Amino acid sequence: MRVTEKGQVTIPKDIRDRLNISPGSEVDFVADDRGARLIVVSGGKVGEPEDFEAWIKSRSGMFDTGGMTADEYVEWLRGPRDDLGSD
């Protein structure tokens, strides 16, 4: 299959049927040492236990904020708050 300019791909019908993926289903792509895996987040069958474990492991660990505190990171992420008055 070919990736579109928007980064979209069509999931083949036999895979959609097997995993019970339908319009509105949520999926995730998880990179591992063999390439990438399609994980059905909602609207489909639960994947194999080892696939789920690999997905969980890919989500765990430390996140490097570049030395920012949690408050600094949240402000960087969301932008400065404008609902606080200056004192």
C-alpha positions as CSV (number, residue, x, y, z in Angstrom):
1,M,0.0,0.0,0.0
2,R,1.0,3.6,-0.5
3,V,1.1,6.4,2.0
4,T,-0.7,9.6,0.9
5,E,0.7,13.1,1.2
6,K,-1.3,13.4,4.5
7,G,0.4,10.3,5.9
8,Q,-2.7,8.2,5.5
9,V,-2.9,4.5,4.6
10,T,-5.8,2.2,3.9
11,I,-6.1,-0.8,6.2
12,P,-6.9,-3.8,4.1
13,K,-10.4,-5.1,4.5
14,D,-9.4,-8.6,5.7
15,I,-7.4,-6.9,8.5
16,R,-10.2,-4.6,9.4
17,D,-12.6,-7.5,9.5
18,R,-10.3,-9.7,11.6
19,L,-9.7,-6.9,14.1
20,N,-13.2,-5.5,14.0
21,I,-12.0,-2.1,12.9
22,S,-14.8,0.1,11.6
23,P,-15.4,3.8,11.0
24,G,-14.8,5.6,14.3
25,S,-12.4,2.9,15.7
26,E,-9.3,4.3,17.2
27,V,-5.9,2.7,16.3
28,D,-2.3,3.5,17.2
29,F,0.9,2.7,15.5
30,V,3.7,1.4,17.8
31,A,7.3,1.2,16.6
32,D,9.3,-1.8,17.7
33,D,12.5,-3.6,16.6
34,R,10.7,-5.3,13.7
35,G,9.0,-2.2,12.3
36,A,5.6,-0.9,13.4
37,R,2.5,-2.5,14.8
38,L,-1.1,-1.5,14.5
39,I,-2.8,-1.5,17.9
40,V,-6.6,-1.2,18.1
41,V,-7.3,1.2,20.9
42,S,-11.1,1.1,20.8
43,G,-13.8,-0.4,18.7
44,G,-12.1,-3.7,18.0
45,K,-10.9,-6.9,19.5
46,V,-8.2,-6.9,22.2
47,G,-4.8,-7.8,20.8
48,E,-2.6,-10.7,21.8
49,P,-1.2,-10.3,25.4
50,E,2.4,-10.0,24.2
51,D,1.4,-7.3,21.8
52,F,-0.2,-5.4,24.6
53,E,2.8,-5.9,26.8
54,A,5.1,-4.5,24.1
55,W,2.7,-1.5,23.7
56,I,2.8,-0.8,27.4
57,K,6.6,-1.1,27.5
58,S,6.8,1.4,24.6
59,R,4.9,3.9,26.7
60,S,6.9,3.6,29.9
61,G,10.1,5.3,31.0
62,M,11.4,8.7,31.8
63,F,10.6,11.7,29.7
64,D,13.4,14.2,29.2
65,T,12.0,17.8,29.7
66,G,15.4,19.3,29.1
67,G,15.9,20.4,32.7
68,M,12.5,22.1,32.9
69,T,10.4,21.7,36.1
70,A,6.9,20.2,35.7
71,D,5.4,23.7,35.9
72,E,7.8,25.0,33.3
73,Y,7.1,22.1,31.0
74,V,3.3,22.6,31.3
75,E,3.6,26.3,30.6
76,W,5.9,25.5,27.6
77,L,3.4,22.9,26.4
78,R,0.2,24.9,26.9
79,G,1.5,28.5,26.7
80,P,1.5,31.0,29.5
81,R,-1.7,31.3,31.5
82,D,-3.7,34.5,30.8
83,D,-6.3,33.9,33.5
84,L,-4.0,34.9,36.4
85,G,-3.9,38.5,37.4
86,S,-0.5,40.1,37.9
87,D,0.3,41.1,41.5
